[in-house]
Amino acid sequence: MAARKDIDGSVSVPAFYGKELRWKREAAGLTLQQTVEGSYYGASYLSEIERGHRRMPEDLARHVDRVLRTDGFFARCCEDVRKSRTHLFAPYFQDALELETHARKIDEWSPMLVPGPLQLEPYIREIVHTFCPADDEATVDRKVAARRSRAWVFEDAQGPASWVVLHESILRDPIVPDAVMAEQLEHIAAVARRRHFIPQIIPCNAGAYPFMMGSSLLMTFGDGPPVMYTEGMYSGQLIDDPSIVERYRDAYNRLRAAALPPKVSLKMIEVAAEEYGNGEYARRLERRCLADEQLQHRTGRALRRGR
């Protein structure tokens, strides 16, 4: 039997709520199945709530209060959980966030940034400071914790099967200092080596390919039709029309065909991490800038001679 994973209640309000739920349930000597008995929900549903991956519906919260004799605690607090998720994640992402917890398979395309569940704290902070410059540090801290709470998508052995396509520019155009970038890319490689997700890289010289604008998530479920979520900088759209989702699925297959093979892609990520870590990337960039300056100088002289 796999060892039970502890819940870090400091990560987010849903995680704190879930940790308290598990503590109360175990103090009462009840299993997940015994706790949900008499409700319309299953044991796996309650387990996801305990891990902070899902919101508790009000009717289930009232049921749990009756079973655990918690004097309405969970019914009173489930609204706080709902508000916290709305506050820390963009409103247009709310439905996709909820569906993410049920997905059996997730296919993701990220053209400019490391996917959210794979981002480490320094990388997240840089993005939040850039996209939401008015946020105070307390809000930034909460957003960092909320995004890290989604790490289970790729890191949890029980998480959905995942396939991620990244553009090479993510490796070549860092948005954080080299040492931080090295740590971020090594993290991606380490998770990929555990085969919780399969990465592919679209090279810079790939030419035209599908999904050239915006990031996308294709989520497949065991008990429902697939859905597509596409996102821009300050907006997102959930698409559930079967015919349109099927076109997106076909386009994603063409995107994967245009990308480098998984083993080659993983090696690229590992090499990039090593180069950022040992300073080779900075030296190569310096040599490239020097070469560009020399080329501009020679071009300027040629133009002056041609006058």
N, C-alpha and C positions, 0 to 999 in steps of 0.2 A: 504493500500500500504506500502511495506517495506521501511524503511528509506534508503536513498542513502548512500552508503559507500564512504567516502572521499578517495582520492588517495594520497598516500605519495610519492611525486616525488623524495625524497631523497633515496629511496630504491634501485633504479637502473636506468640506462639510459632508458630502455623501459618504466618504470613507469613515469619518468620525461616527456618523449615524449608523453605518454598517457594523463597525466595530462594537458599538454599544448593543446593537441587536444580537450579534453573536454572543457577547458576554451574558446578556440577559437570558438567552435561549439555553446556553450551556449551564448557567446557574440553576435554571429550572430543570435540568436533566433531560431535556428534550432533543430529539434529532430534528433535522430539517423537515423530514417527512411528517413527523408527529406535529410539528408546529403549523404546517400548512393544511393539515387534515381538517376537512370541513369548509375549506375555502375553495375558490375556483383556480388556485395557482399551484404550481408544482414545486418540488424541493429545489430543482436547479434554478428556478426563478428567484427563490428566497436566497440561495447561495450567492447569486450575482448581486443582490442588494447588499448582502453582508460584506462583499468585497468592494463596495462602492461603485460598481459598474452599472447600476440600474436604479432608477427612482422607485420608491414604494408607492403604489396606488393607495388612495385614501381608504378604500374598502379593505385592502389587505392590512393596512396599518391598524384599523379598528379591530380586525380579527386577531392580529398579533397581540394587541393590548389585552384582549379578553383572555387569550390562551396563556400569556406570560404574566398576567395580572400586573400590568405596568401603569395602571391608572391614567390611561389616555396619552402616555408620553409619546409614543410613535405617531399617533394621529396628529398630535399638536406639532410635532417637529417635521413631518413630511413636507409641509408647505415651505419651511425654511430650506430644506434640501432642494426643492424645486426652484426656489428663488436664487439659491447660490449657483446652480448650474446655469440659469439664465444670465446671471450677472457675469460669470467668468468665461462663458463661451458666447460667441456671437449669436444673436437670435436666429439668424438664418441657418445656423449650423445645428440647432437644437434637434430637429427631427432626424438628421443624419447621425447625430451622436447617439440617439436612442437606438436607432437601427443597427449601429455598429456593434452593440453588445449582443445582438442576436445573429450576426452574420456567420455563416459557415465558411465563407471564403471572401477575401477582399483583394481586389486588384487595384493598384494605385499608380497614378502617373504624377510625377512632380517635376515640373520644368525648370524651376528656379531655386527652390529651397528643399532642405532635408524634410521628409514627411514628419508631421507633428509628433506622432508617438515615438519616433526615433530620436527626437531632438533632446540634447542634454541642456542643463540649466543655463550655461553661459550663452549658448546659441539661442535659446528661447528669449533670454533677456535682451539680446541685441535686436531680435525681431520685434518684441513688444515695445521697446524704446523707439524703434523706427516707425512702426505703424500707429502707435498710440502715445505720442510724445508728451501728452498732458497727464498721463497716469502717474500718480505718486508711487513711491517705492513699496508701500504696503499693498497697493493694488497690483503692482508688478509681481510681488512675491506670491500673491494669491493666484495670479494667472500662470506663473511658472509651475506652481504646485498642481494646478488643474490640468495643465498640459502633460506634466509628468505622470499624472494619474492615468493617462491613456496609454502608457508604455506597455501595458499588458497585451495590447493588440498584437504586437510583434514579439514580445519577450516571454509571455506566458505560454508554457507548453500546452495548455488547454485552449489557447487562443485560436482564432480562425486561421486557416491556411491562407497565406498571403503571397502576393507577387507584386513587386515594386519596380517600376521603370523610372530611372532618374536621367536627367540630362547631364552630359559631361561637364557643363559649365558649373554645376554645383561643386565639382571637384576642383576646377581650375580657377574659379573666381570667388575666393573666400570672403565671407562677410564678417569674420571674426579673426583675431590674431592667429598666427601660424600654430602656436602651441595648443590653442583651444581647438583649432580645426583638426589637428592631428588626433586629439582625444575624441572629437566627434566622429571622425571617419573610422577610427579604430573600433569605436562602439558599434557603428553600423556593421562593420566587418565581423565583429565578434558575434553579434546577434545572427547575422546571416550564416556564419559557420555552424551555428547550432541548428540551422535549417528550419528556423521558425518562419523565415520568409525567404523568397528567392529574388535576388536583385538582377536587374539588367541595366546597362548604360546605353543611352543614345549618344553616339559620338558627335562632336561638333561638326564634322564634315558629312553628316548623314543625308543632307539635302532636305527635301520636303518630306513630311511624315504627318500622320494624324495627330490630333490633340496639340497643335503647336501653340495654342493659347490657353492658359489657365490650368489649374490642377484638377484632378478627377478621381473619384472613387467609384468602383463598380462592386456592389455588395450582393452576394449570392446567399440564399437562405435554404435551409432544409425543408421548411414548411410554408414557403411563399415565393412569389415571383421576384426576380432580381430587380434592384433599383440602381440608378445612377445619380451621383452627386457631383456637380461641377461648381468651382469656386473661383471668384476673382478676389481683388484686394479687399473690398468692403461689401461683397454680396455673394450669395450662393443660391443654387437651385437644385431641388430634389426632383428627379424625373422618374416616374413610375409607369408611363405609357409603354406597354410591352413592345410595340413595334419600334419605338424610338430607342428604348433600352437595347433592343437587339442590334440596331445599327451601331450604337456605341460599343457593344460587345465585339462586333466585327471589326470596328475601327481599332479597338484595343489590341486585338489579335494582330492586325497589320502593324501597329506600333511595336509590339514585341518582336515581330519578324524583322523590323528595321533596326532593332537594337542588337548590341553585341551579345554573344552567348553568356549564360550565367557565370561559368567558371572564369571566363576572360574578364567579365565585369567585376567580379569579386576581387580578382587580382589587381585590377586598376584601382579599386578603393583601397586595398591594402598598401599598394605602392605609393599612392597619394598620401596616405596617413604617415607612412615612413618618411617621405620627402618633407612634409610639413614638420615632422618631429625632429629631423636631423639638420634642418636649415637648407637642404638642397633646393627646395622650391624657391626660397627667397633668393638664393644665389643665381638660380636659373632665370628668375624674373629680372634680377639686376642686369644679367648679361643681355637679356632680350631688350631691356630698356636702352642699354648702351648701344646695341646694334641699331635700334630704331633711331636714336639720336644721330648716329653716324650716317645712316641712310638719309635722314632729313637734311643733314649738313651737305652731303654729296649732291642731293637733289637740288638744294638751294644754289650751290655753286654752278651746277649745270644750267640752271635756269638763268643765272646772272650772265653766264658766258653766251647764252643764246640771244641775249638782248641785242 
